[in-house]
Amino acid sequence: MTRDLARLSILQFLTTMYFALCFLATLFSCFSSSLHILSQHGKLIKNDLDIRKFYNEVPRDIVLVKLLKRLYALQFVLVRKSLFKYFYIVGIFACLGFMFIQDNTSNRMIMFTIHVLRRFLEEIFIAKHNSNKSSMSLVTFLFGISYYIMMPIAINLTWKSTSSPCLIQIAIFFLFSALQFMSHRTLSNIRRHSRMYDIPCGGLFNWISCPHYLCEIGIYTSLFADIFVYGIHYLWIYFAMMYITTCMIVNAIRSHKWYIETFRESYIKLNRKAIVPLVI
């Protein structure tokens, strides 16, 4: 029993550190014109000149920087964005694995499994990626794989919680899931009928540039709301939520700027915000 508790404590610590580092890295990227290259994919990914600029602009006599430079050099290795589906394959198997080893599967794990399964099906049957432009770095790909291993672990560590997602949470979860599905379908329809990017319209796109990111925040909030309401001390969940929220807001702002830079007055006159109507 003592050994099991020790293992659990170590796993809790590692999970907390993982999401804390994810959160801090996302924040740090906001203050660097070059570091945000690491998280770009698809239409936002920059060319090699931006990467070379970062690689050469930092002093070389700093040991830590030398190590970081070698890590960021992996940005030169690009993979197809269509490999996103492997994130969800890993996530599905991780969730099913925890369902298999636990006597009682939590509603939270079932909800997350539904979310990952839906995203996988969307990636297979709905998503349209431009083979020439839709890419991501190898680092981004490897991080995505790690995320869909760590999130099921984080959720599984809450299975003995005295609280569980209530009916209102479950209803909100399916509402945001449906809205995200519709947003992804809208983006896919644009690419289905044109090889070029266009301005998405309809639904939440009439108010914000990235409703799918807003829905992602809503989905995870519905997963963990009971933990926040009852003040349960799962530090890794708090850091995970901080990371997800920050990441979605940052990515939405970057996408919003891309739309403005690409379509200029045609987009500005729509008076949209990035992710929260009338706010951000």
Secondary structure, DSSP 4 states (H G I P E B T S, - for coil): -HHHHHHHHHHHHHHHHHHHHHHHHHHHHHT-TTGGGGG-BGGG---HHHHHHHHHHS-TT-HHHHHHHHHHGGGG-EEEGGGHHHHHHHHHHHHHHHHHH-SS--HHHHHHHHHHHHHHHHHHHT----TTT-EEEHHHHHHHHHHHHHHHHHHHTTTT-S----HHHHHHHHHHHHHHHHHHHHHHHHHHS-SS-----SGGGGTBS-HHHHHHHHHHHHHHHHHHHTT---HHHHHHHHHHHHHHHHHHHHHHHHHHHHHTHHHHTT--BSSSTTT-
